[in-house]
Amino acid sequence: MSATVTTDVPLTAGAVRGRRSSAVLALARFEARELALQIGVLLGALLLVALNAWALFGPQDGMNDYPVLQDADRATQTTPLLFALVLLVCVNRAVLRGRRHDTEQQFGVLVVEPWRRTLAHGLSVLPFVAFTALVVLARFTVTALRPGAVGHGSPAELAVGPLVVLLGGCAGVLLARIFPSPLGPVLFVVAVCALPVIGFDESGAGGWRPWLMLTLPEEGGVPLPSALLGRPAAWHALYLAGLAALLLCGALLRAGGRGRAVRAAAVVALAATVVGVAGQSRGTPTSVTEARRTAARTPGKVQSCVTLDGSVYCSFPEWNGLRDDWAAVVDRVRATAGAEAAGAPLTVRQHVLETADLTSDYDLLPDDRPGRVSVGTRWGGNRVPEFAVGVATTLVAGDEKAAYDLCGAPMVTAMWLALAKEPAPLDSFRDVRIDDSLAGGAAVITPTEPLSMSARETTVVREALGQPYGSVAAKVRSNWTELTTRGTSTARAAALLGVAVPRGNDSCER
């Protein structure tokens, strides 16, 4: 009978490291699969998709047909926050699983050390970071593919959402190692929410600004050209990436990882975080401040112009594609004007005001030069009839500043001229009025400061817009001089346009 002799072959150090790395990756895949099966993570992922889909396809105003991409990239940063919070809690629970089930002693006999198991938990977050990146990229891509999109996005701004999710997962791992309690995530969230209260300057005037927070979308302001943003987006992305790595390295050190690789990674992560913080703390660069001043005070230096049908259209480079849209509105308004106004050459120039932040909304300043029409950086929706009102009042009054004195027949004529050829004139009339009404006095929105309409002027415009376009257009052309002469009353305008004369006194007092 023969015997089989076996000989143990010692493993080299490289082979041992390879097997341990494979074990870490296998454990990371397992933990990622376990996370994906948790109800909280599934609901968080569905909510992330739903919020972004709603932002794209939910009820919209017309301005979303002309998105500004340097604003659209920032809009992707807030929806991943809740998903990051969900991962923080779920990853924290996953790391504490052995403690909850009293199996830590069994884990202690495994070949994979505690710090490697901790690393596996950190790596298990990566599939969800990639998922968030895909959702963010899909939202931005759909926005960018819209025919009226202008500008361009920033990869650093788009990276913020996925990095916040990564940070949430790493924070969950660290909390489980330094404070192994279900209350850890709650205390962490409270501490993060308290940061703006305990020392950060939210006004943006100080050096630190609120950039040490997770996100700062700076929404609601008038869109600016990309060169005027002045956001340290790349530094902020570096800060988030470095902080996430630093939190994970802290968890590894706490779990017993004392090797050179872990310590070197911790040093690199700390350096990246510090550099990111320093890069964000310098405030708005002087070059950006000077560029904003130039764009606001002498826009012609940074704009190009084109002549279309006798009128000149000047815009910032990223808005050049909208010139045809502006020209279509100008042609539509001039088509019904009488006398010299029908062929009057206009200069349409895009304007921004000098501002220190991206949250300020404002009206443009009126231009007192004849034939000048201002247009902003928003377009679509109500901005179209508002621009038409600006064009019409300039044709009637001569310049934007003089338009604020329009009353009586000139005001009626300008409003009818602006809105008569809109697809739904009465709806557009309602849209350009601040109170969204078709009766009574109200302020009328234009690209510059609002105009004022009396109740009688409102009544005559409403009745004229309700008449067949051709019949009123003929009366406007034939009576153009009288209708646009200062001092012609609202009652006289009603008579000339063939609508009922409203009751009340004729007064141009506002």
Kinemage of the C-alpha trace (Angstrom):
@kinemage 1
@onewidth
@group {chain A} dominant
@subgroup {mainchain}
@vectorlist {calphas} color= white
{ca met a 1} P 0.000 0.000 0.000
{ca ser a 2} L 1.501 3.308 -1.071
{ca ala a 3} L 1.403 6.518 0.927
{ca thr a 4} L 0.986 10.057 -0.410
{ca val a 5} L 3.407 12.614 0.900
{ca thr a 6} L 2.382 16.297 0.908
{ca thr a 7} L 4.716 19.173 1.315
{ca asp a 8} L 3.679 22.661 2.499
{ca val a 9} L 4.908 25.313 0.099
{ca pro a 10} L 5.504 28.593 1.954
{ca leu a 11} L 3.793 31.621 0.455
{ca thr a 12} L 5.862 34.626 -0.434
{ca ala a 13} L 5.067 38.027 1.074
{ca gly a 14} L 3.712 39.196 -2.292
{ca ala a 15} L 1.375 36.221 -2.532
{ca val a 16} L 0.068 36.864 0.983
{ca arg a 17} L -0.586 40.517 0.148
{ca gly a 18} L -2.298 39.472 -3.071
{ca arg a 19} L -4.605 37.080 -1.240
{ca arg a 20} L -5.419 39.679 1.383
{ca ser a 21} L -6.190 42.263 -1.307
{ca ser a 22} L -8.439 39.761 -3.054
{ca ala a 23} L -10.171 39.060 0.244
{ca val a 24} L -10.726 42.789 0.826
{ca leu a 25} L -12.208 43.226 -2.639
{ca ala a 26} L -14.428 40.165 -2.208
{ca leu a 27} L -15.659 41.489 1.124
{ca ala a 28} L -16.243 44.928 -0.417
{ca arg a 29} L -18.378 43.350 -3.155
{ca phe a 30} L -20.351 41.446 -0.555
{ca glu a 31} L -20.951 44.537 1.570
{ca ala a 32} L -21.955 46.572 -1.479
{ca arg a 33} L -24.480 43.887 -2.394
{ca glu a 34} L -25.810 43.878 1.158
{ca leu a 35} L -26.147 47.666 1.086
{ca ala a 36} L -27.989 47.547 -2.226
{ca leu a 37} L -30.547 45.163 -0.691
{ca gln a 38} L -31.348 47.460 2.220
{ca ile a 39} L -34.729 49.177 1.980
{ca gly a 40} L -33.253 52.519 3.002
{ca val a 41} L -30.634 52.474 0.236
{ca leu a 42} L -33.169 51.355 -2.370
{ca leu a 43} L -35.577 54.120 -1.399
{ca gly a 44} L -32.749 56.655 -1.331
{ca ala a 45} L -31.622 55.649 -4.821
{ca leu a 46} L -35.186 55.819 -6.158
{ca leu a 47} L -35.662 59.219 -4.551
{ca leu a 48} L -32.428 60.464 -6.093
{ca val a 49} L -33.622 59.409 -9.542
{ca ala a 50} L -37.121 60.807 -8.946
{ca leu a 51} L -35.893 64.220 -7.793
{ca asn a 52} L -33.637 64.616 -10.798
{ca ala a 53} L -36.341 63.407 -13.184
{ca trp a 54} L -38.785 65.880 -11.646
{ca ala a 55} L -36.285 68.686 -12.115
{ca leu a 56} L -36.008 67.746 -15.789
{ca phe a 57} L -39.542 66.781 -16.723
{ca gly a 58} L -41.788 68.177 -14.003
{ca pro a 59} L -43.828 71.386 -14.366
{ca gln a 60} L -41.535 73.938 -15.967
{ca asp a 61} L -41.631 77.552 -16.961
{ca gly a 62} L -40.430 78.450 -20.418
{ca met a 63} L -36.991 79.557 -19.228
{ca asn a 64} L -36.009 75.917 -18.781
{ca asp a 65} L -36.130 75.625 -22.572
{ca tyr a 66} L -33.073 77.900 -22.622
{ca pro a 67} L -30.969 76.603 -19.696
{ca val a 68} L -27.697 78.248 -18.761
{ca leu a 69} L -25.320 75.324 -18.305
{ca gln a 70} L -22.978 77.081 -15.879
{ca asp a 71} L -26.030 77.283 -13.594
{ca ala a 72} L -27.370 73.830 -14.491
{ca asp a 73} L -24.225 72.078 -13.242
{ca arg a 74} L -24.618 73.668 -9.805
{ca ala a 75} L -28.276 72.627 -9.688
{ca thr a 76} L -27.202 68.957 -9.560
{ca gln a 77} L -25.495 69.331 -6.178
{ca thr a 78} L -28.407 69.363 -3.749
{ca thr a 79} L -30.349 66.228 -4.723
{ca pro a 80} L -27.563 63.751 -3.682
{ca leu a 81} L -27.497 65.126 -0.114
{ca leu a 82} L -30.307 62.905 1.141
{ca phe a 83} L -28.791 59.859 -0.549
{ca ala a 84} L -25.490 60.657 1.197
{ca leu a 85} L -27.292 60.780 4.533
{ca val a 86} L -28.959 57.421 3.838
{ca leu a 87} L -25.594 55.837 3.020
{ca leu a 88} L -24.045 57.328 6.153
{ca val a 89} L -26.639 55.582 8.317
{ca cys a 90} L -26.661 52.289 6.401
{ca val a 91} L -22.876 51.955 6.140
{ca asn a 92} L -22.610 52.770 9.835
{ca arg a 93} L -25.050 49.957 10.611
{ca ala a 94} L -23.142 47.572 8.345
{ca val a 95} L -19.860 48.215 10.166
{ca leu a 96} L -21.602 47.734 13.524
{ca arg a 97} L -23.286 44.490 12.414
{ca gly a 98} L -20.838 42.301 14.330
{ca arg a 99} L -21.285 44.398 17.457
{ca arg a 100} L -25.073 44.175 17.254
{ca his a 101} L -25.041 40.389 16.754
{ca asp a 102} L -22.163 39.803 19.197
{ca thr a 103} L -19.935 38.198 16.554
{ca glu a 104} L -16.860 40.395 16.980
{ca gln a 105} L -14.963 37.540 18.641
{ca gln a 106} L -15.577 35.293 15.631
{ca phe a 107} L -14.320 38.027 13.323
{ca gly a 108} L -11.154 38.173 15.392
{ca val a 109} L -10.003 34.737 14.203
{ca leu a 110} L -10.257 35.656 10.516
{ca val a 111} L -7.177 36.236 8.373
{ca val a 112} L -8.509 39.632 7.281
{ca glu a 113} L -7.569 42.102 10.010
{ca pro a 114} L -10.093 44.626 11.403
{ca trp a 115} L -8.569 47.505 9.481
{ca arg a 116} L -8.864 45.587 6.200
{ca arg a 117} L -12.495 44.828 6.966
{ca thr a 118} L -12.931 48.554 7.598
{ca leu a 119} L -11.341 49.297 4.225
{ca ala a 120} L -13.767 46.884 2.580
{ca his a 121} L -16.684 48.799 4.096
{ca gly a 122} L -15.250 52.006 2.699
{ca leu a 123} L -14.831 50.497 -0.757
{ca ser a 124} L -18.411 49.197 -0.664
{ca val a 125} L -19.602 52.788 -1.075
{ca leu a 126} L -17.962 53.214 -4.499
{ca pro a 127} L -20.758 51.582 -6.570
{ca phe a 128} L -23.219 54.058 -5.086
{ca val a 129} L -20.878 56.941 -5.825
{ca ala a 130} L -20.738 55.737 -9.437
{ca phe a 131} L -24.540 55.454 -9.495
{ca thr a 132} L -24.860 59.043 -8.266
{ca ala a 133} L -22.388 60.203 -10.893
{ca leu a 134} L -24.454 58.525 -13.623
{ca val a 135} L -27.653 60.217 -12.395
{ca val a 136} L -25.954 63.619 -12.223
{ca leu a 137} L -24.371 63.171 -15.646
{ca ala a 138} L -27.684 62.047 -17.155
{ca arg a 139} L -29.485 65.092 -15.791
{ca phe a 140} L -26.858 67.484 -17.063
{ca thr a 141} L -26.645 65.770 -20.452
{ca val a 142} L -30.401 66.017 -21.003
{ca thr a 143} L -30.238 69.694 -20.061
{ca ala a 144} L -27.265 70.362 -22.333
{ca leu a 145} L -28.947 68.667 -25.299
{ca arg a 146} L -31.897 71.038 -25.247
{ca pro a 147} L -31.827 73.199 -28.396
{ca gly a 148} L -31.777 76.487 -26.473
{ca ala a 149} L -28.996 75.605 -24.009
{ca val a 150} L -26.249 78.195 -23.628
{ca gly a 151} L -22.873 78.220 -21.900
{ca his a 152} L -20.990 75.192 -20.627
{ca gly a 153} L -20.759 73.228 -17.397
{ca ser a 154} L -17.862 72.511 -15.087
{ca pro a 155} L -16.693 68.944 -14.354
{ca ala a 156} L -15.687 70.076 -10.862
{ca glu a 157} L -19.211 71.350 -10.154
{ca leu a 158} L -20.711 68.094 -11.442
{ca ala a 159} L -18.359 66.072 -9.235
{ca val a 160} L -19.693 67.623 -6.021
{ca gly a 161} L -22.802 65.413 -5.778
{ca pro a 162} L -20.949 62.088 -6.117
{ca leu a 163} L -18.202 63.294 -3.765
{ca val a 164} L -20.788 64.201 -1.140
{ca val a 165} L -22.157 60.643 -1.358
{ca leu a 166} L -18.618 59.285 -0.965
{ca leu a 167} L -18.097 61.556 2.027
{ca gly a 168} L -21.308 60.313 3.624
{ca gly a 169} L -20.251 56.676 3.297
{ca cys a 170} L -16.754 57.317 4.698
{ca ala a 171} L -18.236 59.311 7.572
{ca gly a 172} L -20.436 56.323 8.415
{ca val a 173} L -17.385 54.044 8.560
{ca leu a 174} L -15.421 56.437 10.779
{ca leu a 175} L -18.314 56.999 13.183
{ca ala a 176} L -18.697 53.252 13.632
{ca arg a 177} L -15.031 52.976 14.648
{ca ile a 178} L -14.757 55.966 16.982
{ca phe a 179} L -18.301 56.018 18.386
{ca pro a 180} L -19.882 52.554 17.978
{ca ser a 181} L -23.438 53.601 18.733
{ca pro a 182} L -26.591 54.091 16.648
{ca leu a 183} L -26.580 57.695 17.868
{ca gly a 184} L -23.343 58.411 16.013
{ca pro a 185} L -24.923 59.396 12.684
{ca val a 186} L -27.480 61.583 14.460
{ca leu a 187} L -24.821 63.511 16.369
{ca phe a 188} L -22.725 63.860 13.218
{ca val a 189} L -25.618 65.316 11.214
{ca val a 190} L -26.409 67.769 14.014
{ca ala a 191} L -22.774 68.867 14.090
{ca val a 192} L -22.660 69.375 10.317
{ca cys a 193} L -25.889 71.383 10.366
{ca ala a 194} L -24.459 73.579 13.122
{ca leu a 195} L -21.349 74.536 11.141
{ca pro a 196} L -22.881 77.626 9.465
{ca val a 197} L -23.999 78.896 12.854
{ca ile a 198} L -20.720 78.574 14.706
{ca gly a 199} L -18.292 80.415 12.534
{ca phe a 200} L -18.645 80.514 8.792
{ca asp a 201} L -19.377 83.739 6.977
{ca glu a 202} L -22.425 83.059 4.806
{ca ser a 203} L -22.388 86.499 3.205
{ca gly a 204} L -19.322 85.680 1.168
{ca ala a 205} L -17.607 88.890 2.274
{ca gly a 206} L -15.082 87.192 4.525
{ca gly a 207} L -12.165 85.025 3.571
{ca trp a 208} L -13.557 81.583 4.409
{ca arg a 209} L -17.004 82.001 2.891
{ca pro a 210} L -19.353 79.017 3.352
{ca trp a 211} L -17.258 76.821 1.086
{ca leu a 212} L -16.368 74.475 3.922
{ca met a 213} L -19.955 73.266 3.772
{ca leu a 214} L -20.732 70.290 1.555
{ca thr a 215} L -22.474 72.237 -1.194
{ca leu a 216} L -22.949 75.869 -2.129
{ca pro a 217} L -25.132 75.967 -5.238
{ca glu a 218} L -25.674 79.765 -5.045
{ca glu a 219} L -29.040 79.667 -6.784
{ca gly a 220} L -31.542 82.358 -7.710
{ca gly a 221} L -29.228 84.980 -9.140
{ca val a 222} L -29.026 86.352 -12.650
{ca pro a 223} L -26.928 84.010 -14.844
{ca leu a 224} L -23.443 85.265 -15.617
{ca pro a 225} L -20.957 84.327 -18.321
{ca ser a 226} L -18.688 81.466 -17.247
{ca ala a 227} L -15.657 83.727 -16.977
{ca leu a 228} L -17.437 85.877 -14.380
{ca leu a 229} L -18.460 83.141 -11.938
{ca gly a 230} L -15.355 83.161 -9.761
{ca arg a 231} L -16.325 79.935 -7.982
{ca pro a 232} L -13.401 77.834 -6.655
{ca ala a 233} L -15.173 74.681 -7.830
{ca ala a 234} L -12.007 72.664 -8.442
{ca trp a 235} L -10.655 73.515 -4.988
{ca his a 236} L -13.999 72.554 -3.450
{ca ala a 237} L -13.976 69.192 -5.254
{ca leu a 238} L -10.413 68.575 -4.026
{ca tyr a 239} L -11.500 69.498 -0.506
{ca leu a 240} L -14.406 67.019 -0.576
{ca ala a 241} L -12.278 64.218 -2.049
{ca gly a 242} L -9.482 64.825 0.438
{ca leu a 243} L -11.890 64.980 3.371
{ca ala a 244} L -13.579 61.721 2.354
{ca ala a 245} L -10.196 59.988 2.084
{ca leu a 246} L -9.109 61.501 5.395
{ca leu a 247} L -12.208 60.173 7.161
{ca leu a 248} L -11.614 56.702 5.774
{ca cys a 249} L -7.932 56.793 6.742
{ca gly a 250} L -8.972 57.846 10.242
{ca ala a 251} L -11.231 54.820 10.432
{ca leu a 252} L -8.397 52.557 9.247
{ca leu a 253} L -6.015 53.949 11.851
{ca arg a 254} L -8.638 53.555 14.536
{ca ala a 255} L -9.160 49.933 13.468
{ca gly a 256} L -5.460 49.144 13.847
{ca gly a 257} L -4.069 49.922 10.424
{ca arg a 258} L -0.600 51.219 11.212
{ca gly a 259} L 1.206 50.237 8.032
{ca arg a 260} L 3.183 52.663 5.911
{ca ala a 261} L 0.590 52.619 3.151
{ca val a 262} L -2.200 53.679 5.513
{ca arg a 263} L -0.096 56.395 7.120
{ca ala a 264} L 1.063 57.688 3.734
{ca ala a 265} L -2.514 57.755 2.460
{ca ala a 266} L -3.581 59.681 5.569
{ca val a 267} L -0.836 62.253 5.005
{ca val a 268} L -1.796 62.685 1.344
{ca ala a 269} L -5.493 62.990 2.239
{ca leu a 270} L -4.732 65.577 4.899
{ca ala a 271} L -2.585 67.554 2.476
{ca ala a 272} L -5.319 67.464 -0.177
{ca thr a 273} L -7.901 68.659 2.342
{ca val a 274} L -5.700 71.498 3.559
{ca val a 275} L -4.860 72.579 0.007
{ca gly a 276} L -8.551 72.473 -0.895
{ca val a 277} L -9.443 74.600 2.110
{ca ala a 278} L -6.691 77.086 1.311
{ca gly a 279} L -7.776 77.303 -2.308
{ca gln a 280} L -11.339 78.135 -1.238
{ca ser a 281} L -10.356 80.710 1.358
{ca arg a 282} L -8.896 83.299 -0.994
{ca gly a 283} L -12.211 84.893 -1.948
{ca thr a 284} L -13.082 86.134 -5.416
{ca pro a 285} L -9.938 86.599 -7.522
{ca thr a 286} L -9.082 90.160 -8.537
{ca ser a 287} L -9.136 89.151 -12.184
{ca val a 288} L -12.763 87.985 -11.873
{ca thr a 289} L -13.763 91.194 -10.085
{ca glu a 290} L -12.199 93.267 -12.844
{ca ala a 291} L -13.865 91.114 -15.517
{ca arg a 292} L -17.240 91.628 -13.860
{ca arg a 293} L -16.656 95.381 -13.794
{ca thr a 294} L -15.741 95.418 -17.476
{ca ala a 295} L -18.761 93.320 -18.463
{ca ala a 296} L -21.111 95.579 -16.496
{ca arg a 297} L -19.701 98.992 -17.403
{ca thr a 298} L -18.275 98.501 -20.887
{ca pro a 299} L -19.851 95.304 -22.261
{ca gly a 300} L -18.829 96.186 -25.804
{ca lys a 301} L -15.243 95.219 -24.944
{ca val a 302} L -16.201 91.582 -24.345
{ca gln a 303} L -19.110 91.202 -26.750
{ca ser a 304} L -19.519 90.673 -30.460
{ca cys a 305} L -22.293 92.150 -32.608
{ca val a 306} L -24.178 91.146 -35.730
{ca thr a 307} L -26.569 93.098 -37.958
{ca leu a 308} L -29.901 91.442 -38.817
{ca asp a 309} L -32.558 93.263 -40.898
{ca gly a 310} L -31.063 96.629 -40.092
{ca ser a 311} L -30.808 96.177 -36.307
{ca val a 312} L -27.657 95.383 -34.362
{ca tyr a 313} L -27.549 92.572 -31.801
{ca cys a 314} L -24.675 92.400 -29.304
{ca ser a 315} L -24.180 89.548 -26.853
{ca phe a 316} L -21.677 87.777 -24.663
{ca pro a 317} L -20.086 84.898 -26.616
{ca glu a 318} L -22.030 82.124 -24.892
{ca trp a 319} L -25.348 83.753 -25.854
{ca asn a 320} L -24.592 84.301 -29.555
{ca gly a 321} L -27.062 81.576 -30.471
{ca leu a 322} L -29.967 83.606 -29.082
{ca arg a 323} L -29.557 86.553 -31.439
{ca asp a 324} L -31.961 85.077 -33.979
{ca asp a 325} L -34.583 84.698 -31.247
{ca trp a 326} L -34.179 88.343 -30.238
{ca ala a 327} L -34.381 89.411 -33.881
{ca ala a 328} L -37.612 87.462 -34.347
{ca val a 329} L -39.226 89.371 -31.470
{ca val a 330} L -37.974 92.726 -32.787
{ca asp a 331} L -39.289 91.979 -36.283
{ca arg a 332} L -42.652 90.880 -34.875
{ca val a 333} L -43.048 94.085 -32.865
{ca arg a 334} L -41.881 96.411 -35.656
{ca ala a 335} L -44.161 94.733 -38.202
{ca thr a 336} L -47.211 96.567 -36.849
{ca ala a 337} L -45.588 99.892 -36.029
{ca gly a 338} L -46.386 102.900 -38.160
{ca ala a 339} L -44.389 105.728 -39.736
{ca glu a 340} L -40.626 105.648 -39.192
{ca ala a 341} L -40.889 103.161 -36.298
{ca ala a 342} L -41.660 100.301 -38.695
{ca gly a 343} L -38.142 100.423 -40.061
{ca ala a 344} L -36.350 102.070 -37.154
{ca pro a 345} L -32.915 100.497 -36.588
{ca leu a 346} L -32.441 99.281 -33.022
{ca thr a 347} L -29.389 98.236 -31.088
{ca val a 348} L -30.120 95.311 -28.800
{ca arg a 349} L -27.357 94.787 -26.268
{ca gln a 350} L -27.056 92.186 -23.560
{ca his a 351} L -26.304 93.527 -20.084
{ca val a 352} L -25.362 92.316 -16.623
{ca leu a 353} L -24.860 94.398 -13.515
{ca glu a 354} L -21.741 94.422 -11.398
{ca thr a 355} L -22.395 91.981 -8.562
{ca ala a 356} L -20.377 90.289 -5.834
{ca asp a 357} L -22.303 87.011 -5.708
{ca leu a 358} L -24.442 84.660 -7.757
{ca thr a 359} L -27.627 84.925 -5.687
{ca ser a 360} L -28.556 88.534 -6.498
{ca asp a 361} L -31.550 89.153 -8.752
{ca tyr a 362} L -31.976 92.579 -10.285
{ca asp a 363} L -33.486 94.682 -13.050
{ca leu a 364} L -31.197 96.140 -15.670
{ca leu a 365} L -30.600 99.880 -15.748
{ca pro a 366} L -32.519 101.726 -18.497
{ca asp a 367} L -30.485 103.181 -21.374
{ca asp a 368} L -31.225 106.800 -22.297
{ca arg a 369} L -29.664 106.563 -25.769
{ca pro a 370} L -32.184 106.516 -28.628
{ca gly a 371} L -32.966 103.135 -30.173
{ca arg a 372} L -31.154 101.103 -27.509
{ca val a 373} L -32.879 97.998 -26.115
{ca ser a 374} L -31.511 96.000 -23.189
{ca val a 375} L -31.774 92.236 -22.824
{ca gly a 376} L -30.600 90.067 -19.944
{ca thr a 377} L -29.031 86.627 -19.668
{ca arg a 378} L -32.333 84.821 -19.070
{ca trp a 379} L -34.472 83.855 -22.025
{ca gly a 380} L -37.615 81.865 -22.657
{ca gly a 381} L -40.973 81.844 -20.887
{ca asn a 382} L -42.075 85.241 -19.612
{ca arg a 383} L -38.750 86.780 -20.601
{ca val a 384} L -39.905 86.783 -24.234
{ca pro a 385} L -42.997 89.037 -23.835
{ca glu a 386} L -41.081 91.155 -21.321
{ca phe a 387} L -38.406 91.769 -23.947
{ca ala a 388} L -41.152 92.556 -26.473
{ca val a 389} L -42.481 95.214 -24.089
{ca gly a 390} L -38.991 96.703 -23.887
{ca val a 391} L -38.746 96.815 -27.683
{ca ala a 392} L -42.227 98.346 -28.099
{ca thr a 393} L -41.792 101.035 -25.451
{ca thr a 394} L -38.462 102.025 -27.010
{ca leu a 395} L -40.107 102.333 -30.436
{ca val a 396} L -42.897 104.484 -28.981
{ca ala a 397} L -40.915 106.587 -26.466
{ca gly a 398} L -37.568 106.736 -28.278
{ca asp a 399} L -35.433 105.270 -25.468
{ca glu a 400} L -35.795 103.063 -22.423
{ca lys a 401} L -35.523 105.830 -19.869
{ca ala a 402} L -38.243 107.913 -21.527
{ca ala a 403} L -40.516 104.854 -21.479
{ca tyr a 404} L -41.104 105.347 -17.749
{ca asp a 405} L -43.097 108.505 -18.527
{ca leu a 406} L -45.426 106.753 -20.976
{ca cys a 407} L -49.110 107.075 -20.156
{ca gly a 408} L -52.406 107.312 -21.901
{ca ala a 409} L -52.452 106.459 -25.602
{ca pro a 410} L -48.661 105.915 -25.931
{ca met a 411} L -48.739 103.321 -23.136
{ca val a 412} L -51.746 101.589 -24.666
{ca thr a 413} L -50.097 101.553 -28.095
{ca ala a 414} L -46.797 100.194 -26.779
{ca met a 415} L -48.462 97.366 -24.852
{ca trp a 416} L -50.654 96.348 -27.777
{ca leu a 417} L -47.661 96.517 -30.119
{ca ala a 418} L -45.626 94.248 -27.819
{ca leu a 419} L -48.248 91.566 -27.277
{ca ala a 420} L -50.621 91.540 -30.249
{ca lys a 421} L -48.678 88.913 -32.218
{ca glu a 422} L -47.937 86.649 -29.256
{ca pro a 423} L -49.481 83.164 -29.616
{ca ala a 424} L -51.827 83.923 -26.695
{ca pro a 425} L -51.897 87.740 -26.322
{ca leu a 426} L -54.098 87.917 -23.220
{ca asp a 427} L -52.066 85.241 -21.448
{ca ser a 428} L -48.864 87.127 -22.290
{ca phe a 429} L -50.464 90.345 -21.038
{ca arg a 430} L -51.188 88.634 -17.742
{ca asp a 431} L -47.665 87.201 -17.575
{ca val a 432} L -45.910 90.556 -17.886
{ca arg a 433} L -47.941 92.111 -15.060
{ca ile a 434} L -46.637 91.604 -11.552
{ca asp a 435} L -50.070 90.793 -10.142
{ca asp a 436} L -50.902 88.367 -12.997
{ca ser a 437} L -54.224 90.111 -13.567
{ca leu a 438} L -56.134 91.565 -16.508
{ca ala a 439} L -57.854 94.332 -14.561
{ca gly a 440} L -56.838 97.331 -12.481
{ca gly a 441} L -53.569 99.153 -12.276
{ca ala a 442} L -50.364 97.170 -12.089
{ca ala a 443} L -46.630 97.219 -12.702
{ca val a 444} L -45.446 95.810 -16.019
{ca ile a 445} L -42.195 93.842 -16.106
{ca thr a 446} L -39.535 94.702 -18.681
{ca pro a 447} L -35.834 93.773 -18.893
{ca thr a 448} L -35.159 97.062 -17.096
{ca glu a 449} L -37.221 98.573 -14.271
{ca pro a 450} L -41.007 97.944 -14.225
{ca leu a 451} L -43.403 100.318 -15.934
{ca ser a 452} L -46.722 101.452 -14.478
{ca met a 453} L -50.169 100.992 -16.016
{ca ser a 454} L -53.415 102.527 -14.826
{ca ala a 455} L -56.691 100.661 -14.618
{ca arg a 456} L -58.083 102.493 -17.661
{ca glu a 457} L -55.011 101.701 -19.765
{ca thr a 458} L -55.310 98.065 -18.704
{ca thr a 459} L -58.930 97.943 -19.811
{ca val a 460} L -58.222 99.428 -23.250
{ca val a 461} L -55.239 97.121 -23.874
{ca arg a 462} L -57.224 94.078 -22.786
{ca glu a 463} L -60.137 94.971 -25.094
{ca ala a 464} L -57.802 95.749 -28.016
{ca leu a 465} L -55.964 92.434 -27.612
{ca gly a 466} L -59.306 90.678 -27.730
{ca gln a 467} L -60.121 92.168 -31.160
{ca pro a 468} L -59.033 90.603 -34.489
{ca tyr a 469} L -55.395 91.454 -35.077
{ca gly a 470} L -55.777 92.726 -38.633
{ca ser a 471} L -58.448 95.324 -37.880
{ca val a 472} L -56.587 96.792 -34.908
{ca ala a 473} L -53.241 96.722 -36.759
{ca ala a 474} L -54.669 98.828 -39.578
{ca lys a 475} L -55.948 101.410 -37.085
{ca val a 476} L -52.589 101.517 -35.302
{ca arg a 477} L -50.724 102.195 -38.544
{ca ser a 478} L -53.156 104.819 -39.800
{ca asn a 479} L -53.293 106.661 -36.437
{ca trp a 480} L -49.681 106.058 -35.393
{ca thr a 481} L -48.696 109.683 -34.905
{ca glu a 482} L -51.662 110.535 -32.688
{ca leu a 483} L -51.470 107.290 -30.750
{ca thr a 484} L -47.817 107.837 -29.864
{ca thr a 485} L -48.002 111.551 -29.120
{ca arg a 486} L -47.615 112.474 -25.473
{ca gly a 487} L -50.817 113.924 -24.113
{ca thr a 488} L -53.149 111.750 -26.181
{ca ser a 489} L -55.581 110.351 -23.646
{ca thr a 490} L -56.529 106.784 -22.919
{ca ala a 491} L -60.091 107.560 -23.971
{ca arg a 492} L -58.873 108.862 -27.330
{ca ala a 493} L -56.785 105.726 -27.800
{ca ala a 494} L -59.878 103.594 -27.186
{ca ala a 495} L -61.816 105.555 -29.779
{ca leu a 496} L -59.026 105.291 -32.357
{ca leu a 497} L -58.649 101.551 -31.800
{ca gly a 498} L -62.390 100.917 -31.991
{ca val a 499} L -62.970 99.639 -28.448
{ca ala a 500} L -65.298 100.880 -25.729
{ca val a 501} L -64.124 103.987 -23.872
{ca pro a 502} L -63.609 103.053 -20.208
{ca arg a 503} L -65.168 105.018 -17.404
{ca gly a 504} L -63.132 107.217 -15.127
{ca asn a 505} L -60.829 110.183 -15.292
{ca asp a 506} L -57.973 110.513 -17.721
{ca ser a 507} L -54.900 111.147 -15.634
{ca cys a 508} L -51.254 110.375 -16.163
{ca glu a 509} L -50.397 110.603 -12.495
{ca arg a 510} L -48.798 107.407 -11.246
